[in-house]
Amino acid sequence: MKKSIFIIIALICSVLILSGCAQDKSNELVVGMELAYPPFETKDEHGNPTGVSVDFAKAFGEYAGRPVKIENIRWDGLIPALQTGKVDMVISSMTIKEERLEKIDFSKPYAKSLLALLVNSRSDVGKAEDLDRAGKVVAVKTGSTGQIYAEKNLAKAKIIPFPDESACVTEVSQGKADAFIYDQLTIYRNNKKNPDTTKAVFIPFQGVEYWGVGVKKGNQELLDQINAFMDEFYAKKGFDAITEKYLKEEKDAFDRNGFEWFFSDLHK
């Protein structure tokens, strides 16, 4: 009899544990990001998601009382993942653009960025306008704001899209492309890695770009929650701590060169 009671209790406990797991699963916040843009979205030595966006997503999960799961998705698959409900939100250094607003909704800006050029050291390109000439080759990452800018403003150049940043850098470093258009941080880092074959052209030839958290169109409840969290996160200087953790050297370099920082003058 006692044995039967113990078995029943064990079964009840198992059911409660399993139902608790299911409840956690149903409450899970799935965040899409392409883990290919360190230190914002990347992997640690064990292959686990890490970086600025990961910490930001987890902070929002704590605020919302929901466990966070990071889904690593190729850049061109992030918006479709939102549209089909594969993910609840996208935090992947994504610029708020009219073309994207037709497909998804964005939170208020949480960061900002300017485009810049990584130029082959033997090229005569000194500013963005120099690329708008016949014979000039421009490498861009597929779906990036660099590609959008190039297609709108560099009609005379040959524009070649690549699926990832490293391929664009290689094209420039090897002299197969005159320039790669991307954000200032990426250009700064890749010029530092390839000082003999590249030069960085930091010209704010475009207005400031703002990054937002993407959500499925019409999900106003989640959007309002994200925006409320963001105000609180900025008030508590959450991005100051993240900067110190992941971007201290870059922040110092940006300050020295007079570049606008990712998280400055937002949500005051």
Solvent accessible surface area in square Angstrom, and as a share of the most:
residue,aa,sasa,rsa
1,M,183,0.82
2,K,157,0.67
3,K,155,0.66
4,S,55,0.36
5,I,78,0.40
6,F,138,0.57
7,I,88,0.45
8,I,97,0.49
9,I,87,0.44
10,A,56,0.43
11,L,109,0.54
12,I,92,0.47
13,C,61,0.36
14,S,51,0.33
15,V,95,0.55
16,L,116,0.58
17,I,114,0.58
18,L,122,0.61
19,S,58,0.37
20,G,29,0.28
21,C,75,0.45
22,A,61,0.48
23,Q,128,0.57
24,D,85,0.44
25,K,126,0.54
26,S,92,0.59
27,N,60,0.31
28,E,37,0.16
29,L,0,0.00
30,V,25,0.14
31,V,0,0.00
32,G,0,0.00
33,M,0,0.00
34,E,22,0.10
35,L,20,0.10
36,A,51,0.40
37,Y,20,0.08
38,P,67,0.42
39,P,13,0.08
40,F,1,0.00
41,E,1,0.01
42,T,28,0.16
43,K,99,0.42
44,D,50,0.26
45,E,150,0.67
46,H,142,0.63
47,G,42,0.40
48,N,77,0.39
49,P,46,0.29
50,T,35,0.20
51,G,0,0.00
52,V,1,0.01
53,S,1,0.01
54,V,2,0.01
55,D,36,0.19
56,F,4,0.02
57,A,0,0.00
58,K,100,0.42
59,A,24,0.19
60,F,4,0.01
61,G,2,0.02
62,E,146,0.66
63,Y,86,0.33
64,A,23,0.18
65,G,55,0.53
66,R,59,0.21
67,P,61,0.39
68,V,39,0.22
69,K,79,0.33
70,I,29,0.15
71,E,43,0.19
72,N,74,0.38
73,I,20,0.10
74,R,146,0.53
75,W,37,0.13
76,D,93,0.48
77,G,21,0.20
78,L,0,0.00
79,I,23,0.12
80,P,62,0.39
81,A,6,0.04
82,L,0,0.00
83,Q,77,0.34
84,T,109,0.63
85,G,48,0.46
86,K,121,0.51
87,V,5,0.03
88,D,46,0.24
89,M,1,0.00
90,V,0,0.00
91,I,1,0.01
92,S,2,0.01
93,S,13,0.09
94,M,3,0.01
95,T,8,0.05
96,I,45,0.23
97,K,43,0.18
98,E,128,0.57
99,E,70,0.32
100,R,18,0.06
101,L,57,0.28
102,E,135,0.61
103,K,105,0.44
104,I,0,0.00
105,D,28,0.15
106,F,18,0.08
107,S,5,0.03
108,K,67,0.29
109,P,39,0.24
110,Y,3,0.01
111,A,0,0.00
112,K,15,0.06
113,S,9,0.06
114,L,17,0.08
115,L,5,0.02
116,A,0,0.00
117,L,0,0.00
118,L,0,0.00
119,V,0,0.00
120,N,7,0.03
121,S,44,0.28
122,R,177,0.65
123,S,16,0.10
124,D,97,0.50
125,V,0,0.00
126,G,44,0.43
127,K,97,0.41
128,A,1,0.01
129,E,109,0.49
130,D,21,0.11
131,L,0,0.00
132,D,44,0.23
133,R,96,0.35
134,A,91,0.71
135,G,71,0.69
136,K,26,0.11
137,V,29,0.16
138,V,0,0.00
139,A,0,0.00
140,V,0,0.00
141,K,9,0.04
142,T,53,0.31
143,G,32,0.31
144,S,6,0.04
145,T,14,0.08
146,G,0,0.00
147,Q,28,0.12
148,I,36,0.18
149,Y,28,0.11
150,A,0,0.00
151,E,102,0.46
152,K,145,0.61
153,N,69,0.35
154,L,3,0.01
155,A,94,0.73
156,K,137,0.58
157,A,12,0.10
158,K,128,0.54
159,I,43,0.22
160,I,49,0.25
161,P,63,0.39
162,F,37,0.15
163,P,71,0.44
164,D,56,0.29
165,E,34,0.15
166,S,74,0.47
167,A,31,0.24
168,C,0,0.00
169,V,13,0.07
170,T,58,0.34
171,E,29,0.13
172,V,0,0.00
173,S,24,0.16
174,Q,104,0.46
175,G,37,0.36
176,K,125,0.53
177,A,4,0.03
178,D,24,0.12
179,A,0,0.00
180,F,0,0.00
181,I,0,0.00
182,Y,27,0.10
183,D,13,0.07
184,Q,7,0.03
185,L,0,0.00
186,T,4,0.02
187,I,0,0.00
188,Y,37,0.14
189,R,56,0.20
190,N,12,0.06
191,N,37,0.19
192,K,116,0.49
193,K,149,0.63
194,N,39,0.20
195,P,90,0.57
196,D,127,0.66
197,T,44,0.25
198,T,5,0.03
199,K,70,0.30
200,A,29,0.23
201,V,14,0.08
202,F,56,0.23
203,I,53,0.27
204,P,92,0.58
205,F,38,0.16
206,Q,39,0.17
207,G,55,0.53
208,V,48,0.28
209,E,11,0.05
210,Y,87,0.33
211,W,7,0.03
212,G,0,0.00
213,V,1,0.00
214,G,0,0.00
215,V,0,0.00
216,K,92,0.39
217,K,100,0.42
218,G,68,0.65
219,N,54,0.28
220,Q,100,0.45
221,E,148,0.66
222,L,11,0.06
223,L,18,0.09
224,D,76,0.39
225,Q,63,0.28
226,I,2,0.01
227,N,33,0.17
228,A,50,0.39
229,F,7,0.03
230,M,0,0.00
231,D,66,0.34
232,E,72,0.32
233,F,25,0.11
234,Y,29,0.11
235,A,82,0.63
236,K,147,0.62
237,K,135,0.57
238,G,12,0.12
239,F,4,0.01
240,D,84,0.44
241,A,66,0.51
242,I,11,0.06
243,T,14,0.08
244,E,106,0.48
245,K,133,0.56
246,Y,44,0.17
247,L,0,0.00
248,K,109,0.46
249,E,92,0.41
250,E,12,0.05
251,K,58,0.25
252,D,61,0.32
253,A,1,0.01
254,F,3,0.01
255,D,82,0.43
256,R,180,0.66
257,N,87,0.45
258,G,64,0.62
259,F,36,0.15
260,E,83,0.37
261,W,15,0.05
262,F,4,0.02
263,F,17,0.07
264,S,37,0.24
265,D,97,0.50
266,L,23,0.12
267,H,50,0.22
268,K,205,0.87
